Amino acid sequence: MPLLNGLIALEVSCKAKMEKRIFIRINSDTPVSFVYDNTIYTGTVKNISQHGMFIETEISLTCSPDFKITEVRFPCGDSLLEVPVRIVRTTNMNGCLTGMGVEIITPSRMF
C-alpha cells in the first residue's frame, strides 16, 4: 500500500469535518533524509498531505537565501523512496534551520 494512502486512512474520518484546507494534513513522526551541499541530513516529517509536508530538523544548518533541496528520502524496506520536492518555507531559530515546508512535485505512485 502506498505510504501516503496508509497515513490518510488512519485519520481521514476525524479530520474531514474540521479541516479547512483542500488537502487533509496528517500528523506524522516519520524519519526522512535530504541532501544539501553534498551532505546528507536527517529530519522528521511532522505532518503530510497529498501535496506537501513539514519537516522538522535538529541540525545547525545556517540557511542562505539560495538554500535548496530537490528530494526527500523515506526509508522503504531495504531501499529509499525518493520524493521530489521544492521548499516553500523555512523556520529558523538563531539563524539555524529548524524546519521546512516542502511542496511535493509529481509524487511517484509508491508515495
N, C-alpha and C positions, 0 to 999 in steps of 0.2 A: 504494500500500500504506500503511495507517495507520502513523504513526510508531512507536508502541509495539510493534506486531506485528513490525516490521522489527528493532527492537532486541532483542526477545526471541529471534527466530530466530537471532541471532548467537551467543548464549551459553547458551541453554537446556540444551543437551545436557551442557555442562561443569558447570553449577551444579546440575542436578537431583539429583545424588547427594549433594551436600554441603549444600544449603540446608535449613534447619530451619523457615523461615518458610512461611506458607501461600502467599504470592505471591512469586515469584522477583524479586530485585533485580538489575538490570542496571547495570553500571558505565557511565558516560556522561561526556561532556565537551561537552555541548550548551549553547550560549548561549541565555539567555532574558531577558525583561524583566518587570517588575512595577511597579505604581503604588502609591505610598504618599504620602499627604498631598499629592496633586496633582502629584507629581514622579515621573518615570519613572526607575527604577533597573535596573541590569543584574546578572546573576549567571550562574552556570554550574551546570547540573544535573550532580551528581556520581554519583548513582545514581537509578534509577527503577524502579517496579513498577507493577502494574495499578492499585493504589490510592493511590500516593503517590510522593514524590520528595524528595531532599535537594538544596537549592540553596545553593551556596557564593557568598558575596558578598565584594567588596573595597571596601566603602563605609563611611564613617564615619557610620553612622546609629545614634544612640542610641535604644535601644528602651524605650519606656514600656510599662507593663502593658497599655495599650489598643492596642498595635501590631497592625495587622490588614491583610492584603491579601485580595482576593477572587478574583484570577485571575493566572495566569502566562501570558505570551505567548511562543510559539515561532515563530521565522521559518519560513515555509512558502511557498516560492516568492516571489511578489511581494506576499504578504499575511502576516497573522499568524494563528496558530491560538491562540485564547484558551481556556484550560483553567481552569474554576472550581475554586478550592482554598480550604482553610482551614488556618491554621498550627496545627500540633500541638506543635512545639517550636522553640526558637531556640538558637543557640550565640552566645556573646558573648566578646569579649576586651577588657579595659579599658573596659567599658561600651559598646562598639560592636558592632553586629551583624556576625557573620562567616559566618552560615549559618542556614538554617531547614529544618525538615522540614515538608512540607505534605501534607495528605490531598487527593486528587482527589475532587471532588464531581461526580457524574454526568458522566463524561467523554463528549465528543462521539464520534461514530462515526469521525471523521477521526483521532482520537487512538488 
